[in-house]
Amino acid sequence: MLFEPLIQGLMVSGPLVIAAIGFTLIFKLDRVMNIAYAEFMTIPAYLTLVFTSAGFDFIISFVLSILAMGAIAIGLYWIFFDGLIKRGASIITLIITSVGLSFVLRNIINAIFTGAARGIPFASETIFQIGEVSFTNLQVVSLISTILIMFGTHFLLKSTKIGREIRAVADSRSLCAIDGISAGRVDSFVWFLSGVYGGFAGVLIAAFGSLSPNLGWNTIIFLIAVVIAGGLGNVYGAMIMGIILIEVQTAITYFLSTEYGFIVAFVVLILTVALRPKGLLGGR
Amino acid sequence: MFEYIIYALSIAMIYAIMALMVHLQFGLCGVLNFGIAGFCAIGAYSVAILGKLGYPFFLGLLVGIILCGILGFLIGKPLSHLSPDYLFVVTLAFGEIVRELTISEEWLTGGIRGIYPISNPLSFLPAYDIIYMIILLALLSALVVYSMKLKTSPFGKLMIGIRDNPLICEYIGKNVARTRLTIFILGSMITGIAGSLYAPLMGMVNPSQFSPIIAFTTVICLIVGGKEKALGAVVGALLLVFGVIYLFDFLPIPIIQYYKLVFSSLRYVIFGAILILFLRFRPKGLLG
């Protein structure tokens, strides 16, 4: 039956949705399509590996790694992007910078850990079954945390002071400066949050599959499809499109072969852009 | 040693041709095609596959150009109406997908092992590698002259206008999307030619040759050389591809030979750093 893979698909679409939210938050605020976001997923996955092999518990290593990624993301923003944005650099300059950063970070990982695939030391076990479909603890954790993060982000953007400030800075930086909203604080907060989300997604992806320096780069293709097809800069579009894309892909790989996942993502992307240039829910 | 230098120079010229196309698309018109590795692979595999079936090199070249043109049209058409950053990320994805296909479609491409050997179309001549290099040099020079002419032509002026202010060009009745699409398709086709010429030089094709590193290196060559100058592409390619990649590998320093894998990673760390520094402090490149 197709029903079972679709349920499984819903379970594993979590990391992609979380990563898409993080990616979109940065775009919404700074107009940067941050290709280095790929490494926001890879780095914490490797950090988790380092912490667990240093003897920490998995959960503690996980939390430490994603917080560390948040801090790294703040640093990367201030070192590489703040100057360019203040100088009014073009959008393409920002993207190329992020691509350069992505290559730097990935190759540092490559030089330290080599290209070999590794496993995250996480014991995956089946915890319950509905009919023929069995669910592992990891899938359940992924699903629940995705839902929490989706609603949490919605609440954060709509109902908190920092959320209003994020939307205000995204609309007009200069107006915020006049109103006394510190754009720097908002930038740090958003890059931190987006680093944490990227880390969350990255460790989950590594736990579902395996860990290699290309983990993030392989995911970023799907991520691009999700955020553009969902409407660039639209957090809700990214959430919905993340689930739709994984389900379409699951259905198609069910009938064809798993190798066509990338192609499906790309065709969905080109079709949405051709038919509905602003994406599913409209962006920008 | 002499043969190696000829080989390295030929590779540098292939990169220079691709960087020149980035100059036309990005330096002049502001649309950055990051699917270079994809178009390059399509050109190279066309030559390799048709060559394996016994057809002449030029048929493969022609098929590659046509395929790149069609794909360029299909990708460029919907994206040329949008802000150029859409085109950038979609072509980035395209490059990766072509590589995934060359791995998965084993019946056509030989999968991860690729296709070999690919004989040089000039191999019946004496010293054919030097002649091949001279042909590459001739093609490159012709393209450089063409790019310079294009830049001062009305079409070139329009491209620069679109790069600097697409809205104004739209208001005065210019077709922004079509101009972007034209230069994008031209760039895709000539990148395909560069790929077709790359295959006999390597003597084989396989998916690992067409990783995003090709696109990355090409863009760095142009940014370092100077993105608004046609010669910038040539200078950048000679400096980075010939100078850094090939001569550096050849240096008889034991530590480099011993830690080859680590150094090949570190090289891209340095390249990335160079790219970021140039964008930040000298966005117009060496030739300015």
Interface residues (C-beta under 8 A of the other chain):
Chain A: M33 I35 F80 G83 L84 A89 S90 I91 I92 T93 I95 I96 T97 V99 G100 L101 S102 F103 V104 R106 N107 I108 N110 A111 T114 W217 I221 I224 A225 I228 L232 S257 E259 Y260 F262 I263 A265 F266 L269 I270 V273 A274 P277
Chain B: F26 G30 L32 F34 L74 I75 K77 P78 L79 H81 L82 S83 P84 D85 Y86 F88 V89 V90 L92 A93 F94 E96 I97 E100 L101 I103 S104 P212 F216 V219 I220 I223 L261 V262 S265 L266 R267 Y268 V269 F271 G272 A273 L275 I276 L279 R280 P283
